[in-house]
Amino acid sequence: ESGVRANVFQDDQWAVLANTISEKYKAEPNHEPIILVGHSYGADDVVRIARKLAEGKIAVEMLITIDPVTPPKVPANVKTCINIYQSNGALDALPWLRGVPLEDDGGGTTKLVNANIRKDRTDLLEPGIDHFNIEKKAGIHGEVVKQVLAACPPRATWVAQLTRNDQSVAAAPV
């Protein structure tokens, strides 16, 4: 509804999706910003997709993870990573009932924000929130949309900016 193209994929599709993005973006020099969003094992998978894209030197504008479970480290090709998760005390020992903070590979320029809704972003904590419904809560959903729109303008705006940039390059003296 906000003018940003979005597609939804299942957990078992991450490797195919990573390869498809790689092929598409190698062939398109003026591609749209890549923003990957995932919840639970899907959050782990979007980090894996970013790692696969790093092999092809493809930048990921933003990675948003919600309650990742067993994620790999965030690669340096990710410009911004926002991890929204909730700690659950003793239940954090169980990998399927928790969200965890992310780590980056180190040495890169990734802006990594770990936001524990029980400590850092209590404004996103809603009654009855748990690992199985966190991505469905209005506050979390609103935060994701806000972050996506901040990083990726609506398509019409993006196309207009691209057209202006092309015209500026064409009009520049050689």
Stockholm file with secondary structure:
# STOCKHOLM 1.0

chainA/1-174         ESGVRANVFQDDQWAVLANTISEKYKAEPNHEPIILVGHSYGADDVVRIARKLAEGKIAVEMLITIDPVTPPKVPANVKTCINIYQSNGALDALPWLRGVPLEDDGGGTTKLVNANIRKDRTDLLEPGIDHFNIEKKAGIHGEVVKQVLAACPPRATWVAQLTRNDQSVAAAPV
#=GR chainA/1-174 SS CCSCCCCCCCGGGHHHHHHHHHHHHHHCTTCCCCEEEEETHHHHHHHHHHHHHHHTTCCEEEEEEESCSSCCCBCTTEEEEEEEECCCGGGGGSTTSCCCCCCBCSSSCCEEEEEETTTTCGGGCCTTCCTTTGGGSHHHHHHHHHHHHHHSCCHHHHHHHHHHHHHHHHHSCC
#=GC SS_cons         CCSCCCCCCCGGGHHHHHHHHHHHHHHCTTCCCCEEEEETHHHHHHHHHHHHHHHTTCCEEEEEEESCSSCCCBCTTEEEEEEEECCCGGGGGSTTSCCCCCCBCSSSCCEEEEEETTTTCGGGCCTTCCTTTGGGSHHHHHHHHHHHHHHSCCHHHHHHHHHHHHHHHHHSCC
//
